[in-house]
C-alpha cells in the first residue's frame, strides 16, 4: 500500500449518515444546508448524492475509490510474522533490510511493483512507514548486544539441568528464603559514564567532564538472599598493600583486600568465604545454598573444603546464562551501576577541576549500594529467575527460540533410535533439541490434537509456512524467499572443556575438581622448572636466550631429523671428559640414530655447546640436559618428571 497520507481537513462521515441525510432531504423536503450540518456531511457531497438518489434508488453510499495495494492484508500479515520471528531468533531485520526483503518478496510472487522499487531494488520509505502504521505491534527498537555464546547457551536442556540440581538440593533439606544466596562480582571504575544533560537543541556534540578516558577498576563482590537481605560488599583494590581509605565511606561491615590486577582470585575468594560465613551465620546445623558462576577463582580445593566444613552448598549456573538465571544480574547490578554513575556525576559537579581516585570509590559505592540493594529489587530478582519461589517452568518456548538457530541432533541419537524402535517413549539426550524428537501420535488422534502435542518452538517457527495463498498455487511465503537463519554443523575442535551446571560440594564433583586442580598445578610446576633451568644455563654461559637462538638457527639451516655421524668427537661433545660406564650415548641404539631434543627446553642435540651434559630417562628413553633436569650427569637411575607424574 502507498504512504498513508493525513487527511487535509475533509469531513469524515459514515455511509449510514449519508444515506439518512439523503432520504431526509428527498422525502421530507428538508433544507440541504441544515441537513448537512445535522449529519456532519459536506453540503456539496450531500447535493451530489441527492441528485444520484433521485435518478437511481439503488445508489451506493459507499465511496467508490480504490487504493493501489501492493500486498494484500494476508500477505502483509505473513511479513509481520516473519519480522517478529526473526527478532525472537536474535536475527532481526533493520529498516533497510526490511525494505529489501519486501522487494524480494513481491518480486518472487510476481507482484506489480512501482518503478522506483525496481530502480532501487528495494521498497520505498513511504511504504515502510505506512506498513509500520498499519501494524501497531511493530516498532523500531534498539537491540541489546547479546553474544552468540549467551544466545545459544540459554537453551531448554541447560536451564532444566540447573533447575534439576536446585531441586535436588531443596529436596535434601528444608531451605527457607533466608538460606538461598546468590553471589557475583561487578566492577566500578574511576571513569564513570555521564548522565544525560539539558543542552541546546540541534547541537552536534555535547560533552561532560570525567576523570579519565580509561579508569582504574575495583572489583566489588556481593551476595544477596531470597528474603531481601545482602552481605556487606567485599572490595578488591588493584594495589599491593592495604590502606585505610579502602573502606572509608563504604557500607557498614565491608572489608577490602588487594591484588595487583584488582580481580577476584582463588586466595581472595577463600577470604571472602570467611566474610560470608561471618554474616550469613551458616554452619553444618544451619546450611545454605550459594548460587554462583563457573569462574575459576570460585572452584579451588581450599574454597570447597571451607564450604564443606561450614555447610555451604555451592551450585554453579550454566555458562553464559547469568543474564537470565542470576538474580544479581537480572535486577540489582543494573540499578547499582546507574546509581553509581549518578553519584560519580554529582561528585564531579561539586568538585570542579578534580578527578575521582581510588580513595573516592568506597564512598560512591556506599551511596549507590543503599539504593540499589533494596529488598524489593533483591526479591524480584529471585522470583524472576525462578530460584525462589522455585519455579522450573518459568521460561516459555519463546524464551528458548534463539537457541533453535544452533540446535542440532546428535548422530548417535539417530543411530540408537533406529536400533531401539521397540521403545515406546523416546528419552531426550543431553544437548538434543526437543524439536528433533519424533513421536508417533496414537491412532484416532485428530490433526489439531497432533499439532497441540508437538513441540511449540517448532510450531512457532513453522506457522508462517503453513499458511498458503488461495489466489495462486505458486505463492511463496516469506520463509521460502529468505529462510530463517540456521547454523551449519560445527567441526569438532580441541580446546577447553565446556562448563556445565553442577553442585561443587558434592563428593564426586569435589574429588574430580581436586584431581584436575592437582594435575594443572603439576603442569605449572613443570613449566616453572623448565624456565628456571633455561635461566640457569643462560647465566652459566653469560648469554641470554642462547638455547632459543641456536634452536632457531638449526631449524632454519638443517632438516628436522638430521642423522649425526657417530665418532669420538661426537661422544666427547656429549659426555665431556667423563669415562663412566653408566652414561649412555644418545645414539647408541641402531633405531635411535636421529637427532634428539631435550624434554624440558626442546633444544636439539645437534645445537648443543661443547661440554654440555645430557642424560637419558630409564623409563621413556628420552634425553634431556642434566642442567634442565637438575641432576648430575653421572646419576645411575634417572626418571624424568613426565614418567614420575
Secondary structure, 3 states (H helix, E strand, C coil): CCCCCCCCCCCCCCHHHHHHHHHHHHHHCCCHHHHHHHCCCCHHHHHHHHHHHHHCCCCCCCCCCCCCCCCCHHHHHHHHHHHHHHHHCCCCCCHHHHHHHHHHHHHHCCCCCCHHHHHHCCCCHHHHHHHHHHCCCCCCCCCCCCCHHHHHHCCHHHHHHHHHHHHHHHHHCCCCHHHEEEEEEEEEECCCCCCCCCCCCCCCCCCCCCCCCCCCEEEEEEEEECCCCEEEEEEEECCCCCCHHHHCCCCCCCEEEECCCCCCCHHHHHHHHHHHHHHHCCCCCCCEEEEECCCHHHCCHHHHHHHHHCCEEEEECCCCCHHHHCHHHHHHHHHHHHHHHHHHHHHHHHCCCCCCCHHHHHHHHHHHHHHHCCHHHHHHHHHHHCCCCCCCCCCCHHHHHHHHHCCCCCHHHHHHHHHCCCCCCCCCCCCCCHHHCCCCCCCCCCHHHHHHHCCHHHHHHHHHHHCCCCCCCCCCCHHHHCCCCCCCCCCCCCCCCCCCCCECCCHHHHHHHHHHHHHHHHHHHHHHHHHHHHHHHHHHHCCCCHHHHHHHHHHHHCCCCCECCCCHHHHHHHHCCCCCCCCCCCCCCHHHCECCECCCCCCEHHHCCCCCCEEECCCCCCEEEHHHHCCCCCCCCCCCHHHHC
